[in-house]
């Protein structure tokens, strides 16, 4: 009778064990599950002019700030711009945006996106003049300049018909900006670094804490909440880089996703 009950109990537990094994998420590296707090991109933006357009630029009589920008630019070059309204169609006022990657250093190049803010029909064939790119603190972090790559197309027929494919009033300049200033790192405190989970989850946070402590020693990691793990790290800069390299390679079993 006792053997029969034992067999029945095993029969009930086996499907549960198998189901858990099937649904368990595969282990992933910490670098795929989380990011270090303070290590992030920073958005930068600037206002500039695109010149050399084949008659597809702003109608400066209708977009006065474009004409004003042209006059200011010519004045800085030592030229005296003509007074009154001047109709130009080969210049467009644009906003230039980019993302400054973490640890970017002066001299490195980054991509920029250029978008018309006037009534230009197309930026195809244009050249962006030197444009400072600023952060939210008002400081210049990069300077952009170069020829635009525009994927869109805008064609007008003699009968007044018009065909537009994609967006011809926005383009990109690969490696179009030169970094002039680096962003100071705010990663962690004096003795600790923080890991922010890409998808907050209490189970993942606890598993990550356990995996780090098993690899690096007890008390090194502590789950602060469901999305943040505090990790004690060396204060020496060189030692910290090596420590973080080991840390982000530790494998963790994430929490199971919600049933769908």
N, C-alpha and C positions, 0 to 999 in steps of 0.2 A: 504493500500500500504506500509505504514511504517512497519507494522508487517511482511509483506512478505519479505521486504528487510532485516530485522533483522534476520529472519529465514535463508535466503540465506547466510548471512554473517557468522552465526554460523555454518552452514553446511560446509563452506569453511575452517573455522578455526579448527573445531573439528578433522579432519584427521591429521592435522599438530601436534596438541597437543598430540593426541594418539601416533603418530609416535615418537615424542620426548620422551614420557614416556616409550615406548618400547625399544628405543635404548639407553636410559640413562644408563651409567655404574653404577653398584652397588657401594655403599660406601665401602672403604677399610681403614684399619688402616695405619697411617703414616709409621709404621715399615715395612709394606708390600710394600710400594711405594718408600721409600727412605732409605738412610743410613746416619749416622752422618759422616761428613767429618773428616778424621783422624782415624776412627775406621775401620781397615781393617787387612787382613792377610799380613804377610811378608814372602817372600820366603827365605829359607836357604838351603845351599848345602855343601857337603863335599866329600872328596875322601877317600876310604878305601879299606880294603881287606876282602874277604869272604873266609873262610877256611873250611876244612872238607868235600870238595866235593868228590864224588865217581868217580874220574878220569874224571870229566867233566869240569875241570877248564881250565885256560889259558895254552897254550903251551909256557912256559916261554922263550924258545929259540927264539920264534917268537914275543913275546911281552916283550921286555926288561924292560919296566917300571914296570911290575909286579914283576920281579926278583929284581929290584932295591928297590922296596918298601918292599919286604920281607927281604932283607938284612938290610935295615935301621931299620925295626921293630925289628929284632933280635939283632941288635947292641944296641938299646935302652933298651933291656932286659938284656944286659951285655953278650951277646953271640957273638962269632966270626964266622960269616957266611963263608962258603967255597968259595974260590976264583974260578973265571971262571964261565962259563955257567952251570947252574944246571937245569935239566928238571923236573919240577913239574907239576902235573895235578890236584892237589886237592886244588888249590888256584886261585882266580879270582880277578882282579882289578875291582872296581865298583865305580859308583857315587851314592851318597846317597842324596836324596832330601826330603824336607818336607815343610810344611806351618805352620808358627807360628801364632796362632790365636790372635786376639786382647785381651789385658789384661792378657795374659799368664804370670804366675808367676813361679819363680824358684821352682823346685820340681815337677811340673806338667809333665805329660807324653803326648806325641803326636805320631801319626803314621808316619812312614817313608816309602819311596819307594826306592828300591835298584835295580840298572841297571848295567849290565856288560858293560865295555868299551874295553875289550880285545876280544879274540877269544874263550871264554868259550862256551861250548855247552849247559850247564844248570847250574842254581844256586840251584837246588833242593837239600835239605839236608844240605845246607851250613849255616855257622854261621858268622855273621858280627862282626869283631873285633871293639873295641872302635874307633869311628869316630867323630871328632869334626865337627859341622855344623855351617857354618859362614853366615853372612848376607852380603849385598853389601858393608858395611862399613868395612869388614874384621874382625869384632869381632865375637867371639864364642858365640852363643845363645843357643845351645843344644849339647848334646853328645848322639850318637846312638850306640846301640849294641844289639845283640840278634839273634835268629834263624829265618830264612826266611820262609815265606809261599809263595810257587810258584805254580801257577795254570797250567802252561804249561807243555808239555811233549815232549821229544825228544828221539826217538828210532832208532837205526841203526841195520840193518840185516847183516848176514854173507856174503850175496851176494853184499854188498855195498849199498843196498837200505836204505832209511832214511825217517822216518815219523815224522813230527813236528806238534804238536797240540798247538794252542795258542802261547804264548811267554814264553819259559822256562828260558830265560836269564834276566828276571825281576821279582821281587817279592816285598812283603811288610812285614813289621814288625809292627803289631799293638802295640801301646804304646811302640814303640821301641826306642824312644829318650826321654831323660830327659832334661827339660828346665833348663838352667843355668843362663840365664839373661833375664830380661823383656825388652820390647821395650817401651821407653818413649812415652806417649800419646801426640799427637799434635792436639787434638780435640778443634777446635775453638780458639778464642782469649780470652782476659781477660773478656769481657762482653757478648760475643756472641758464639753461636754454629751454625754450618751450616749443612743444610740438602741437600744432593745430590740426585736428583730423579734417580731411576733406569732406567726410560725411560723419557728423557727430553721432556717436553710438556708445552707450555705456559699456556694452560687452567688448567692443573693439578697444576702448580706452583701457579697460581692466586687463585684457589680453596683452596689450602693448606694454603696460606697466610690468606685467609678469615676465614677458619675454626679455625686456631690457634688463631687469634685475637678475634673471637667470644668466644672461650673457656677461653683464658688467659688474654684478655684485648687488647684494641686497641693499635697499635703501637708496639706490641711485635714481630710480624713477618713481614718480608719484602721480596718479591720475587726479587732477584737480577737479575736473567735472567730466561730463560726457564728451567733451570736445577738445580738452587740453590736457597734456601730460607735461609735468615739470621734470626736467632731468638735470641732475648735478653734473657740471662740466668743469674741466680744468680752466684756470684763469689765464694761463699762458696761451698766447695766440696760436703759436705753432702746434702746441699739444691739443688745443681745442679743435683745430682743423682735422687732425688725424682722428680725434675722438668722434667727431660728427660724421666722418667718413665711415667709421665702423658702425656708428649708431644707425645711420640711414639704411645700412645693408642688412640689419636684423630682420628676420622673417616673423610675421605675426599672422595669426588666424583671425580674420575679421569676424564681427558678429554676423549672424545670418540675416539676410534681407527679409523684408516683410513678404508674406505670401501674396501672390497675385491671382 
